[in-house]
Amino acid sequence: MISCATVNKSTTNTKPVKATVQNNNGYWQQHVDYKMDIDMDVKTYQYKGNQKLVYTNNSPDVLDKVFYHLYFNAFQPNSQMDIRSRNIADPDGRVGDRISTLSPSEIGYIKVNSLKQNGTAVRHETVGTILEVTLNQPIQPGESVTFDMLFDAQVPKQIRRSGRDSKEGVALSMTQWYPKMAEYDFEGWHTPPYIGREFHGVWGNFEVTLHIDKNYVVGGSGYLQNPQEVGHGYEKKGEQLNLPSGNKLTWKFTAPNVHDFTWAADPEYIHDTYKMDNGIDLHFLYKKTLEPVFFENWKKLQPKTAELMEYFSANIGQYPYKQYSVIQGGDGGMEYAMCTLITGKRKWGSLFGVTAHELAHTWFQFLLATNESKHPWMDEGFTTYISNKAENEILGEGKENPHEGSYRGYNYVVKNNIEEPLSTHADRYHTNTAYGVASYSKGNIFLSQLEYIIGAENVAKTLKKYFEDFSFKHPIPNDIKRTAEKVSGIHLDWYLNEWTQTTHTIDYGIKSVNGKEVTLERIGKMPMPLDVEVTYADGSKELFNIPLRMMRGEKKSSATKLEDWTFAHPTYSFSISKEVKSVEIDPSKLMADVNSENNTFSVK
């Protein structure tokens, strides 16, 4: 995430949340305020940190412990990330066995030197990527306490998301780089070890001061507070720079109402600012040494990113901050607070596609802050859904179903018998393939198939209401389900259960057509409503809708409505008025039927 080109002390139009969510008037969420002072040595890739964290316990529970994430500790030989990567059947090629070969100067670490609770030293122990803290005094409901920490850290060699000296030569990709308070919610503490998946964080405010070599250009979450003191294109035009003497510059950022803080730095960054008409500044940081074709793609990307911002704001909810940054860094594409880090040496379609996907993550999972470890399908899947639609419209691709790739991926894992339920914890899928298809493809199909069940118009309304009700909170699967139910009036508990908690498949077939009677059969375990198109011998067509009884309703449609089909009945027959030429189940192809061969019938 990049700093603004101008001083901006706005706290955005957001407020700390102590409101209702998860359909429970007793909803609460914790709150944090970070102040960090960081001194970076760009020669050794080591830094010293001073962190003051004010933690507010909004829960009804008394807390006798707290936990921090120390993500950089994963980048050490024999860490859980290392062992997992070397034992999984299909390791991520970016990781492989690389962690196991890191030298002492290449590993990552965060070493907590001291920690105080309200001024008194407190007992703490580092266990892998988690800091376990036993409190001197329990934190009472409604109480705020201050934790003061001094820590040393080393940036690991770029392997996964974070790191130094990436393959594209970016010096510092500083993601998940600080001791980060773990989330505590109605389910308890969330302290999974960092094995390579994604993150969950506490909403709060950040003040970050960074001291770094004066030749480095920095991009970061939030708003740069001292642009005239750092230069590098951030200063206001026409105003005098006030650069301090010495070898380092001090960068000061504030980031209000976020659950993460990221920065990146490189001496070869170009910084472009694209100002949108709505007052949002888009920042682009990329290396000046990029080959001309890639360099031009980064220029071309800037107005298209503005179009993406407008699309997502219109179709989900208004982006609430005043800046967003697209930064060359990392090892692929990954979303963070008010920014993304993406690799920069990409063809145009790839660069636009990854930006569309990562920007969409600002809504899913950043503003709608689901637990990515437990529900990655709500993060990656919903992002895939809306970014597919955005790309299709903005690039004029004209795809009738922009989600076809997700359906192919889903069918692949089903046919190869490697599918796992979406309720599987992200770290514990048997294969990376199963995780990826579940989270990206099947999570996407949750929404695209929901268009088939309740109608595209209702899904569009659902996303807007979901954002309205649950942004700046931590929604769970039941929340998207209940939102869709409220919008459509259709019962969907069966859908959430079957699609996310089982591996039941959808398979409907045309059993027979006898004269003017059509008989259908349910072969798969998962029930669905059905759209059936009949083409008559005279060439005319008629679409029939067969609601699923447990839905207690049906989508609005011009189709001829037939009697409900119950789950228990394996077959269903209906009569038609004219001679049949052909019958097709689901002409929209939005239903994820695993066997399309029995979905059509033609009179020979």
C-alpha positions in Angstrom: 0.0 0.0 0.0 1.3 3.4 -0.9 1.4 6.6 0.9 -0.6 9.5 -0.4 1.1 12.2 -2.4 -0.4 14.8 -0.1 -0.9 15.1 3.7 -4.2 13.5 4.6 -5.2 13.4 8.2 -8.7 12.2 7.4 -9.8 9.1 9.3 -12.2 8.3 6.4 -15.9 8.1 6.9 -15.6 4.9 9.0 -16.1 4.5 12.7 -15.1 1.8 15.2 -17.7 -0.9 15.3 -19.6 -2.1 18.4 -22.8 -2.9 16.5 -25.0 -5.8 15.5 -23.8 -8.5 13.1 -24.1 -12.2 12.6 -27.8 -11.7 13.3 -27.0 -11.3 17.0 -27.7 -8.1 18.9 -24.8 -9.1 21.3 -22.2 -8.9 18.5 -18.8 -7.4 19.5 -15.4 -7.2 18.1 -12.0 -6.3 19.7 -10.1 -3.0 18.9 -6.4 -2.2 18.6 -4.4 1.0 18.3 -0.8 0.6 17.1 2.0 3.1 17.3 5.3 1.7 15.9 8.7 3.2 15.3 10.9 1.2 12.9 14.5 1.6 12.1 15.5 -0.3 9.0 19.1 -1.2 7.9 18.9 -1.9 4.2 22.3 -3.5 4.1 21.7 -6.2 6.7 17.9 -6.4 6.1 17.5 -6.1 9.8 15.3 -3.6 11.7 14.5 -2.6 15.3 11.0 -2.0 16.4 9.3 -0.1 19.2 5.6 -0.9 19.4 2.9 0.6 21.7 -0.4 -1.3 21.4 -3.6 -0.3 23.2 -5.9 -3.3 23.2 -9.6 -2.9 24.0 -11.5 -5.9 25.2 -15.0 -5.4 23.8 -15.9 -9.0 24.6 -18.0 -10.2 27.6 -15.0 -12.4 28.6 -12.2 -11.9 31.0 -8.9 -12.5 29.2 -5.9 -13.9 31.1 -3.7 -14.4 28.0 -3.2 -12.7 24.7 -1.4 -13.9 21.6 0.6 -12.2 18.8 1.5 -13.5 15.4 5.2 -13.5 14.5 4.9 -14.4 10.8 8.5 -14.0 9.8 9.5 -16.9 12.1 7.9 -19.2 9.4 10.9 -18.5 7.2 13.3 -20.7 9.1 14.5 -24.3 8.3 12.3 -26.9 10.0 9.4 -24.4 10.6 5.9 -25.7 10.0 5.8 -23.9 6.7 9.0 -25.6 5.6 7.9 -29.1 6.7 4.5 -28.7 5.2 5.8 -27.6 1.9 8.3 -30.5 1.8 5.6 -33.1 2.6 2.5 -32.0 0.7 1.9 -33.9 -2.6 1.8 -30.8 -4.8 3.9 -28.1 -3.1 3.7 -24.4 -4.1 6.6 -23.9 -6.6 7.5 -20.6 -4.9 8.2 -22.4 -1.7 9.2 -26.0 -2.4 12.2 -26.8 -0.3 13.6 -23.3 -0.4 13.1 -22.5 3.3 15.1 -25.5 4.3 18.2 -24.1 2.5 18.1 -20.6 4.1 21.3 -19.4 5.7 21.3 -17.5 9.0 21.5 -14.2 7.1 18.6 -15.2 4.8 16.1 -16.4 7.4 13.3 -14.3 8.7 12.7 -13.7 12.4 10.9 -11.5 14.9 12.6 -11.6 18.3 10.6 -10.0 21.2 13.2 -8.4 23.6 10.8 -7.0 26.1 7.1 -6.7 26.7 5.2 -4.8 29.3 1.6 -4.7 30.3 0.6 -1.2 31.6 4.3 -0.5 32.3 5.1 -3.8 34.1 7.1 -6.6 32.5 4.9 -9.5 31.5 5.8 -13.2 30.9 5.9 -14.3 27.2 7.1 -17.2 25.2 7.8 -17.5 21.4 6.4 -20.8 20.0 7.0 -20.9 16.3 5.0 -18.1 14.7 3.0 -17.3 17.9 3.9 -15.3 20.9 2.1 -16.6 24.0 1.6 -13.9 26.7 0.5 -14.7 30.2 -1.0 -11.5 31.6 -0.1 -10.0 35.0 -3.7 -8.9 35.4 -6.6 -10.3 33.4 -8.2 -7.8 31.0 -11.8 -7.2 32.1 -14.7 -6.7 29.7 -14.7 -3.2 28.4 -11.1 -2.6 29.7 -8.2 -1.1 27.6 -4.6 -2.0 28.4 -1.3 -0.9 26.9 1.4 -3.3 25.7 4.9 -1.8 25.1 7.2 -4.0 23.1 10.8 -3.8 21.8 11.7 -6.2 19.1 14.4 -7.0 16.6 13.6 -8.6 13.2 15.2 -9.7 10.0 13.6 -9.7 6.6 13.7 -13.2 5.0 14.8 -13.9 1.5 11.8 -13.5 -0.7 10.0 -16.8 -0.8 6.3 -16.3 0.0 4.6 -12.9 0.0 7.1 -11.1 2.3 10.8 -10.8 1.8 13.8 -9.1 0.4 15.3 -9.1 -3.1 12.5 -10.7 -5.1 13.0 -12.3 -8.4 12.1 -9.0 -10.0 14.7 -7.2 -7.9 12.3 -5.4 -5.5 14.3 -4.8 -2.3 11.7 -4.9 0.4 8.1 -6.4 0.4 7.1 -5.8 4.0 3.9 -7.8 4.6 3.0 -9.4 7.9 6.2 -7.9 9.2 5.3 -6.7 12.7 4.1 -8.5 15.9 0.4 -8.6 15.2 -2.2 -9.2 17.9 -4.3 -12.3 17.2 -8.0 -12.1 16.7 -10.3 -13.0 19.6 -14.0 -13.3 18.8 -17.2 -15.3 19.8 -15.3 -18.5 18.8 -12.3 -17.7 21.0 -8.7 -17.0 20.0 -7.6 -17.6 16.4 -3.9 -18.6 16.6 -3.1 -20.9 13.7 0.6 -21.2 12.9 1.7 -19.5 9.7 2.0 -22.3 7.2 1.4 -20.4 4.0 -2.2 -19.5 3.8 -3.8 -16.1 4.6 -4.7 -13.9 7.6 -7.2 -12.7 10.1 -6.8 -9.4 12.1 -8.2 -7.1 14.6 -9.8 -3.8 13.4 -7.9 -0.7 14.6 -5.8 2.4 13.9 -2.1 2.5 13.0 0.6 5.2 13.4 3.8 4.0 11.8 7.1 5.8 11.7 9.8 4.3 9.4 13.5 5.3 9.3 15.1 4.1 6.1 17.9 4.9 3.7 17.1 8.2 1.9 17.5 6.7 -1.6 14.5 4.3 -1.0 11.0 5.1 -2.2 8.4 3.8 0.2 4.8 2.8 -0.4 2.5 1.9 2.5 -0.9 1.5 4.0 -2.7 4.7 5.0 -1.8 8.3 4.5 1.7 9.8 4.4 1.9 12.6 7.0 5.1 14.3 6.0 5.4 14.4 2.2 7.6 17.6 2.2 10.2 15.8 4.3 10.6 12.7 2.1 10.2 14.0 -1.4 10.3 11.1 -4.0 7.3 12.6 -5.7 5.1 12.7 -2.6 5.4 16.4 -1.9 2.8 18.9 -2.9 3.6 20.7 -6.1 4.9 24.1 -5.7 6.0 23.7 -2.1 9.5 23.7 -0.8 11.0 20.4 0.3 12.3 20.2 3.8 14.7 17.2 3.5 16.6 16.5 6.7 20.4 15.9 6.7 21.8 12.4 7.2 21.6 9.1 5.4 18.0 8.3 6.4 14.6 9.7 5.8 11.7 9.4 8.3 8.4 8.4 6.8 5.2 8.9 8.9 2.0 7.1 8.1 -1.4 6.9 9.6 -4.0 4.2 8.7 -7.4 4.5 10.3 -9.8 1.6 10.8 -7.9 -1.2 9.2 -6.8 -4.6 10.3 -3.3 -4.7 8.7 -0.4 -2.4 7.7 1.9 -3.1 4.8 4.8 -1.3 3.2 7.3 -1.9 0.4 10.5 0.0 -0.5 13.0 0.1 -3.4 15.5 2.7 -4.6 14.3 2.2 -8.2 10.6 2.8 -7.7 8.8 5.2 -9.9 5.8 6.7 -8.2 2.8 7.7 -10.3 -0.4 9.2 -8.9 -3.7 8.9 -10.7 -6.4 11.2 -9.3 -10.0 10.0 -9.6 -12.9 12.5 -9.9 -14.3 11.2 -6.6 -11.3 12.4 -4.6 -9.6 9.0 -4.4 -5.9 9.0 -5.3 -4.5 5.8 -6.9 -0.8 5.3 -6.5 1.4 3.1 -8.7 4.9 2.1 -7.6 7.0 0.0 -10.0 10.6 -0.3 -11.0 12.0 2.2 -13.5 14.2 -0.7 -14.9 11.2 -2.7 -16.2 11.5 -3.7 -19.9 9.6 -1.2 -22.2 6.7 -3.6 -22.8 6.1 -4.1 -19.1 6.7 -0.4 -18.3 4.0 0.7 -20.8 1.6 -1.9 -19.3 2.0 -0.1 -15.9 1.1 3.2 -17.6 -1.9 1.6 -19.3 -3.0 0.0 -16.0 -3.7 3.3 -14.3 -6.9 4.5 -15.9 -8.2 0.9 -16.0 -7.6 0.6 -12.2 -9.9 3.7 -11.8 -12.6 1.9 -13.8 -12.2 -1.1 -11.6 -12.5 1.0 -8.5 -15.7 2.5 -9.9 -17.1 -0.9 -10.8 -16.6 -2.4 -7.4 -17.8 0.7 -5.6 -21.0 0.7 -7.7 -21.7 -3.1 -7.4 -20.7 -3.8 -3.8 -20.3 -0.6 -1.9 -18.3 2.7 -2.0 -14.6 2.4 -1.3 -14.3 4.3 2.0 -10.7 5.5 2.0 -9.0 8.3 0.1 -6.1 6.3 -1.5 -5.3 2.9 -2.9 -1.9 1.7 -4.1 -0.7 -0.9 -6.7 2.9 -1.8 -5.9 5.3 -4.0 -7.7 6.5 -6.5 -5.1 5.8 -9.9 -3.5 5.7 -13.1 -5.5 2.4 -13.0 -7.3 -0.5 -11.0 -6.2 -1.8 -10.4 -2.6 -4.2 -8.0 -1.1 -3.4 -5.8 1.9 -4.8 -2.7 3.7 -5.4 0.0 1.1 -3.0 -1.6 -1.4 -1.8 -4.7 -3.2 1.6 -6.1 -4.0 1.8 -7.7 -7.4 4.7 -8.9 -9.6 5.3 -6.5 -12.4 6.7 -8.4 -15.3 3.4 -9.4 -16.8 1.7 -9.2 -20.2 -1.2 -6.7 -20.3 -4.0 -9.2 -19.7 -2.2 -10.8 -16.8 -1.4 -7.4 -15.2 -4.9 -6.2 -15.5 -6.4 -9.5 -14.3 -4.2 -9.7 -11.2 -5.0 -6.0 -10.4 -8.7 -6.6 -10.8 -8.6 -9.6 -8.5 -6.4 -8.0 -5.8 -8.4 -4.7 -5.8 -11.6 -6.7 -5.5 -10.1 -8.2 -2.3 -10.4 -4.8 -0.8 -14.1 -5.7 -0.4 -13.7 -9.4 0.1 -11.8 -9.9 2.6 -10.5 -6.5 3.6 -13.7 -4.5 4.3 -15.8 -7.7 4.7 -13.2 -9.2 7.0 -13.9 -12.9 7.0 -11.5 -15.3 8.6 -9.5 -16.4 5.6 -8.1 -19.4 7.5 -11.5 -20.9 8.2 -13.5 -19.5 5.3 -11.2 -18.9 2.4 -14.0 -19.5 -0.1 -15.7 -16.3 1.1 -12.5 -14.4 0.4 -11.1 -15.9 -2.8 -14.3 -17.1 -4.2 -16.3 -13.9 -3.9 -13.3 -12.0 -5.2 -13.1 -14.2 -8.2 -16.9 -13.8 -8.8 -16.9 -10.0 -8.8 -13.5 -9.6 -10.6 -14.6 -11.9 -13.4 -17.7 -9.8 -13.9 -15.6 -6.6 -13.8 -13.0 -7.8 -16.3 -15.8 -9.0 -18.6 -17.5 -5.6 -18.6 -14.4 -3.3 -18.6 -12.5 -5.2 -21.3 -15.6 -5.9 -23.3 -15.0 -9.6 -23.4 -18.6 -10.4 -24.1 -18.6 -13.7 -22.2 -22.1 -15.1 -21.5 -20.7 -16.9 -18.4 -17.4 -15.3 -17.3 -17.1 -18.0 -14.6 -16.6 -20.9 -17.0 -13.1 -21.5 -15.8 -14.3 -22.0 -12.2 -16.8 -24.7 -13.3 -14.0 -26.5 -15.2 -11.8 -26.4 -12.1 -14.6 -27.7 -9.9 -15.4 -30.6 -12.3 -11.7 -31.5 -12.4 -11.4 -32.1 -8.6 -14.7 -34.0 -8.6 -13.8 -36.3 -11.5 -10.3 -36.9 -9.9 -11.9 -37.6 -6.5 -9.7 -35.0 -4.7 -12.5 -32.6 -3.7 -12.7 -31.6 0.0 -15.5 -29.6 1.7 -15.3 -25.8 1.8 -15.5 -26.1 5.6 -12.0 -27.6 5.7 -9.5 -25.3 7.4 -7.2 -23.7 4.8 -4.1 -25.2 6.3 -5.4 -28.7 6.3 -6.4 -29.5 2.8 -4.8 -32.6 1.6 -3.5 -30.9 -1.6 -2.9 -27.4 -2.7 -5.0 -28.2 -5.7 -8.0 -29.1 -3.6 -7.5 -25.9 -1.6 -7.2 -23.7 -4.7 -10.2 -25.1 -6.5 -12.4 -25.1 -3.3 -11.5 -21.5 -2.4 -11.4 -19.8 -5.8 -13.6 -22.0 -8.0 -16.2 -23.5 -5.8 -16.4 -20.3 -3.7 -17.0 -18.4 -6.9 -19.7 -20.9 -8.0 -21.4 -20.3 -4.6 -22.5 -16.9 -5.9 -22.8 -17.6 -9.6 -25.0 -20.6 -8.9 -26.9 -18.5 -6.4 -27.9 -16.4 -9.5 -29.5 -19.6 -10.8 -31.3 -20.2 -7.5 -32.6 -16.8 -6.5 -32.0 -14.8 -9.7 -29.1 -12.5 -10.8 -30.9 -9.4 -9.7 -31.3 -10.7 -6.1 -27.6 -11.7 -6.0 -26.7 -8.2 -7.0 -28.9 -6.8 -4.2 -27.5 -9.3 -1.8 -23.9 -8.2 -2.3 -24.9 -4.5 -1.7 -26.8 -5.4 1.5 -24.0 -7.7 2.7 -21.6 -4.8 2.4 -24.0 -2.3 4.0 -24.6 -4.6 7.0 -21.2 -6.3 7.5 -18.4 -4.0 6.2 -15.8 -3.2 8.9 -16.9 -6.3 10.7 -16.0 -10.0 10.6 -18.9 -11.8 8.8 -19.3 -15.6 8.8 -20.9 -17.9 6.3 -24.3 -17.6 7.9 -24.2 -13.9 7.3 -24.1 -14.1 3.5 -26.7 -16.8 3.6 -29.1 -14.8 5.8 -28.5 -11.7 3.7 -29.5 -13.6 0.5 -32.6 -14.9 2.3 -33.7 -11.5 3.4 -33.3 -10.1 0.0 -35.0 -12.9 -1.9 -37.4 -14.3 0.6 -36.1 -17.8 -0.2 -34.9 -20.3 2.4 -31.2 -21.2 1.7 -30.0 -23.2 4.7 -30.0 -26.3 2.6 -27.7 -24.5 0.0 -25.2 -23.3 2.5 -25.0 -26.8 4.1 -24.8 -28.8 0.9 -22.4 -26.6 -1.0 -20.0 -25.7 1.8 -20.1 -28.5 4.4 -20.3 -31.6 2.1 -18.9 -32.8 -1.1 -22.4 -33.8 -2.4 -22.6 -33.3 -6.1 -25.4 -32.1 -8.4 -26.4 -34.5 -11.1 -29.9 -34.3 -12.7 -30.8 -36.2 -15.8 -33.7 -36.6 -18.3 -34.9 -40.1 -17.6 -37.5 -40.3 -20.3 -39.8 -38.4 -22.7 -43.0 -40.3 -23.4 -45.3 -38.4 -25.7 -46.2 -35.3 -23.8 -44.7 -36.4 -20.4 -41.2 -35.5 -19.4 -39.6 -37.5 -16.5 -36.5 -36.2 -14.7 -34.3 -37.9 -12.1 -32.0 -36.7 -9.4 -28.9 -38.8 -9.4 -26.5 -36.7 -7.3 -27.0 -36.2 -3.6 -27.4 -32.4 -3.7 -30.9 -31.1 -4.5 -31.5 -28.0 -6.6 -34.4 -26.2 -8.3 -34.4 -26.8 -12.0 -34.9 -24.8 -15.1 -35.9 -27.0 -18.0 -36.2 -25.7 -21.6 -38.5 -27.6 -24.0 -38.2 -27.1 -27.7 -41.3 -28.2 -29.5 -41.6 -29.8 -32.9 -42.9 -26.6 -34.4 -39.6 -24.8 -33.3 -41.1 -22.8 -30.4 -39.5 -23.0 -26.9 -40.9 -22.9 -23.4 -38.9 -22.6 -20.2 -40.2 -24.4 -17.1 -39.1 -23.7 -13.5 -39.3 -26.4 -10.9 -38.8 -25.0 -7.4 -37.2 -27.1 -4.7 -39.8 -27.4 -2.0 -37.4 -26.7 0.9 -36.7 -23.3 -0.7 -40.3 -22.2 0.3 -40.3 -19.9 -2.7 -38.7 -19.4 -6.1 -36.9 -16.8 -8.2 -38.7 -14.3 -10.3 -38.8 -15.6 -13.8 -40.8 -15.5 -17.0 -40.7 -19.3 -17.0 -43.7 -21.5 -16.5 -43.8 -22.4 -12.9 -44.4 -26.1 -12.1 -45.1 -27.9 -8.8 -42.3 -28.1 -6.2 -39.9 -31.1 -6.3 -39.2 -32.5 -2.9 -35.8 -33.8 -1.9 -37.1 -37.3 -1.0 -38.6 -38.0 -4.4 -35.9 -39.3 -6.8 -38.0 -38.6 -9.9 -40.3 -35.9 -11.1 -42.7 -35.9 -14.1 -44.6 -33.1 -15.8 -46.8 -32.8 -18.8 -46.5 -30.5 -21.8 -49.0 -29.4 -24.4 -47.3 -30.1 -27.7 -45.0 -32.6 -29.4 -41.4 -32.4 -28.2 -38.3 -32.0 -30.3 -35.8 -31.6 -27.5 -35.4 -31.1 -23.7 -32.5 -29.4 -21.9 -31.9 -29.0 -18.1 -30.4 -25.6 -17.2 -29.7 -23.9 -20.5 -27.9 -21.1 -18.5 -25.2 -23.5 -17.5 -25.0 -21.8 -14.1 -25.9 -25.0 -12.2 -22.7 -27.0 -11.4 -24.1 -30.3 -12.7 -21.2 -32.8 -12.8 -22.6 -34.8 -15.7 -23.9 -32.7 -18.6 -24.3 -35.7 -20.9 -27.7 -36.6 -19.3 -29.0 -33.0 -19.3 -30.3 -33.1 -22.9 -32.7 -35.2 -24.8 -33.6 -35.1 -28.5 -36.2 -36.9 -30.4 -34.6 -39.0 -33.1 
